[in-house]
Amino acid sequence: MRAEQTCQRRGQNFTPIRRQVLQALLSSHRPLGAYEIIEQLAAQIARPAPITVYRALEFLMQNGLVHRIESRNAFLACAHRHDECGNVAFLICEHCGSVGELAVGALAASLKDTVQRAGFAATMTVIEITGTCSNCQAQAQAQT
């Protein structure tokens, strides 16, 4: 598992709760809120405390294994091989709720330069684009 390799390479402990939180996100195929994760885990194991899940999510985000969808206050497992500084935009479908990742390295670099020229010190950049995914577009076209 990529998560194990990432943690081992960095000398970090991939604890059972971190594994379970990541598994819950990987099995959902959609963003989940922390309390949705807790409910999934409660059905499989003992109900973890919210702080335990939030700490696991923070660790997973710091290691580039999970992303936070700010507008949804939800978390998404990252299937791509980029580090925690990887520049991605999230493509969020307003119809089915699916979320895709799009690499935006050049856009992020340009945005960073623009922000710095304005004299602003950014601490976080999240690019979220909402619209209609290709599957929902195809379904809508099929119905017309």
N, C-alpha and C positions, 0 to 999 in steps of 0.2 A: 504494500500500500504506500502511495506517495507520501502520505502524512507521516508514517513511521520513518521513512527515509529522510524526510525533511527534518524531523525532530532529532533523529540520530545524528545527522550531519551537523546540526547546531548544538549538540550536547544537551538537548532538552528532553524532558520526560513526557511521553505520550501516554497519559494516564487513562484508566478505563473510562472515566466520565468524559474526558475529551474525545475519546474514541466513540462513545455512545452518542454524544451531541453531534459529532460529524456524521455518523451513520444515520441519525434521524434526518439531517439535512439532505444527505445524499439520496435517501430513499423517498423523500418527498417530491423531488423534481420541481419544486416551487419554493419561493421564499417563505420562511416560517418565523413567527414572532417567538420570543423566549418562552412565553407561557404555552404556546403550541408545542414547542419542543418538550417542555416539562410534561405535558399531557401524553405525548408519544412515549416518553421514557417511563412514565408512571404505568403505562399499560404493559411494559416489558420488565421493568425492575421496580425497585422502591422509588417513590416520588422524590426527586432531588430538590433541594432548596433552591429558590430562584438565584441567590447569590452564587451558588455553585455553577449553575448553568451560565450565568453572565460571565463568570471568571473563565469558564471553558471557552465561551464564544470570544472573549477578548484575546485569549491565547491563540485560538485558531485564526483570528483576524490578523494578529501580529505576525503570524507565520505564513500568511498568504493562502490559507486553506479555506477561508470563509470570507465573504464580503457582506457588508451591511448595506441594505437598500434603505437609504435615509428617508425617502418619502413614504415608505411603508413601515418603517421601524421594524424591519424584518431582516432575516439573515439567509444567505444563499451559499451553498457549498460551491467552491471554485474548482472547476474541472480542468482548468488550464494550467500550464506550467510557467507561471510567472511568480516573482517574489512579492512580498508585501508592498513593494513600491511600484508594482506593475500598474500601468496606466490603462484603464478600461472605462468604457461607457456602458451603462446598463440600458438595454432596450426592453422597456416594460410595456407589455400588451395590455391595453385598457379593457379588452374584451375577455380574454381567457386568463389573464394574470401571469402568463409565462414571462420569464426574464432571461434575456440572452446577454452575453458579454461580447463587446467589440473592442479590439485593441485600438487605442487612440494615442499612441506615443507621440506622433508629430503634433497632433492637436494639443495634447497636454503640455508639451514643451513650449509651444507658441503661447498658450494661455499663461504658463508660468512666467515667461518673459514679459508678457503684457502686464501682468500683476506686479512684477518686480519694478518695471518702469514706472508704474503708478505709485511706487513707494509703499506698497502693501506687503506684509509678510504673512503669506497664507500658511495655515497649519493643516488644512485638509481641503482636498478638491474631490468632489464627487460629481460625475456627469451622469445624469439620468435623462433618458429620452423616452417619452411616452408616445404611444401610437397604436398601430395595429400590426400584429405579426403576420407573416406570410400565410400561415395556416388559416387564420381568421379572415384574411383578405380573400383567400381561395374559397372559403366556405360562403362568404358573402356574395362573391361573384357567381357561385354555383346556384345560389338561391334566386338570383335575378334572371 
